[in-house]
Amino acid sequence: MANVNRTPGKTRRAEVAGGGFAGLTAAIALRQNGWDVRLHEKSSELRAFGAGIYLWHNGLRVLEGLGALDEVLQGSHTPPTYETWMHNKSVSKETFNGLPWRIMTRSHLHDALVNRARALGVDIRVDSEAVAADPQGRVTLQSGEVLEADLIVGADGVGSKVRDSIGFKRDRWVSKDGLIRLIVPRMKKQLGHGEWDNTIDMWNFWPRVQRVLYSPCNENELYLGLMAPAADARGSSVPIDLEVWVEMFPFLEPCLIEAAKLKTARYDKYETTKLDSWTRGKVALVGDAAHAMCPALAQGAGCAMVNAFSLSQDLEEGSSVEDALVAWETRIRPITDRCQALSGDYAANRSLSKGNMFTPAALEAARYDPLRRVYSWPQ
Ligand SMILES: Cc1cc2nc3c(=O)[nH]c(=O)nc-3n(C[C@H](O)[C@H](O)[C@H](O)COP(=O)(O)OP(=O)(O)OC[C@H]3O[C@@H](n4cnc5c(N)ncnc54)[C@H](O)[C@@H]3O)c2cc1C
């Protein structure tokens, strides 16, 4: 394979802005391929926000490629089924024909990636905010420092300064629904009789639109996603309004009481960002900076990790960094675009409430295997 972007004896350098799942994946994958990598995180510590997360076959394969899968599998959970309820009655139980999937706390996933990045010698700087970048391969920090590199990765999230400083054309919109995300103790015994190891996607349309995505992360931790329209003042209020949630989901009362104690809870609307391009010269955008999507299909981080990992693959094959980035976007972006569109459509129509909605199209991104570069789960 052609690899003329390397000058013999010179180690290629990447500056990565953002220490979320996308930035850490890019940093580890590049480092594994011999790059010198510096990762800039604007916060004073590396930490994940947002309670729990679903990862599917595609994201799990990335973790395997990064050497972080074993750590993630310990302390995470694959439910026997993804069950959907409407008005507290089961309407479907999906098992995805054995397609691997997993639920975990965000901190668990983040810690595993940070540990791997540190073990490989990624130079991690906290309190280091990127404020601008240019296509020639320079990134400017809040401190005024300007760093030059062969590659700049903008993984600085939905409000990306790297992206906005360069001027990509973008569409951005927010959904009508949003989610309060919380981690509470499992308390299986207090919930009484039931299949409490399942994911249970509990929908109610009457008397109000309210949904609980009940997601066990491990033996001790439960991820609750409480969905309500932004227009519903009580459903979207934080700390949660215990009365409106217990009224609709009385059997979850022990967990909801714990949830109501969490004063730092946040209600987030779903944002979607679509760009004309993910690259300019030596700058590549990955993750929410490039393609924030509605979480209906739970693929924002999964796609981000696949794309960040795939970037490192294409950089080994391109004739120059600039050409490799163009080839990368051409190769990998269509999967994310289709997933983003369908996820947005599902969120707008609340389609998951019907049950049995993990169709082959809905699972396309999940079935992709970034290590072998094929859909390796053909069902
Ligand atoms: C309600 C909800 C549920 C979701 N559920 C799932 C799910 O189950 N499965 C899934 O795959 N995806 C899910 N997602 C999507 C997923 O959370 C995101 O796609 C993913 O976290 C994006 O990662 P990221 O690294 O691109 O961005 P972020 O997680 O936003 O990380 C960006 C990082 O960069 C830092 N930063 C920001 N600006 C700068 C700067 N200028 N310089 C340096 N550092 C900076 C931030 O502090 C942060 O650490 C969900 C999203 C939502 C809203």
The ligand as a Gaussian input file, in Angstrom:
#p B3LYP/6-31G(d) Opt

LIG

0 1
 C      -29.636000      11.731000      25.397000
 C      -28.505000      11.111000      24.629000
 C      -28.297000       9.736000      24.690000
 C      -27.283000       9.147000      23.928000
 N      -27.114000       7.797000      23.975000
 C      -26.160000       7.210000      23.210000
 C      -25.978000       5.809000      23.225000
 O      -26.627000       5.082000      23.993000
 N      -25.051000       5.271000      22.396000
 C      -24.276000       6.031000      21.572000
 O      -23.448000       5.497000      20.827000
 N      -24.407000       7.374000      21.557000
 C      -25.315000       7.972000      22.354000
 N      -25.451000       9.332000      22.364000
 C      -24.537000      10.140000      21.530000
 C      -23.182000      10.297000      22.214000
 O      -23.345000      10.740000      23.544000
 C      -22.322000      11.309000      21.469000
 O      -22.420000      11.102000      20.094000
 C      -20.865000      11.158000      21.888000
 O      -20.710000      11.324000      23.275000
 C      -20.019000      12.187000      21.151000
 O      -18.692000      12.084000      21.587000
 P      -17.663000      13.214000      21.187000
 O      -16.361000      12.752000      21.743000
 O      -17.767000      13.539000      19.751000
 O      -18.179000      14.539000      21.936000
 P      -18.278000      14.884000      23.469000
 O      -18.698000      13.721000      24.257000
 O      -19.081000      16.124000      23.554000
 O      -16.780000      15.210000      23.902000
 C      -16.145000      16.396000      23.536000
 C      -15.003000      16.634000      24.511000
 O      -14.253000      17.761000      24.072000
 C      -14.105000      18.690000      25.127000
 N      -14.043000      20.011000      24.474000
 C      -15.072000      20.760000      24.023000
 N      -14.621000      21.863000      23.399000
 C      -13.266000      21.797000      23.464000
 C      -12.233000      22.619000      22.958000
 N      -12.520000      23.741000      22.266000
 N      -10.941000      22.268000      23.175000
 C      -10.653000      21.118000      23.864000
 N      -11.602000      20.311000      24.374000
 C      -12.887000      20.621000      24.149000
 C      -15.306000      18.493000      26.016000
 O      -15.068000      18.943000      27.329000
 C      -15.470000      16.973000      25.925000
 O      -14.645000      16.302000      26.850000
 C      -26.446000       9.957000      23.124000
 C      -26.636000      11.332000      23.084000
 C      -27.650000      11.915000      23.833000
 C      -27.833000      13.399000      23.762000

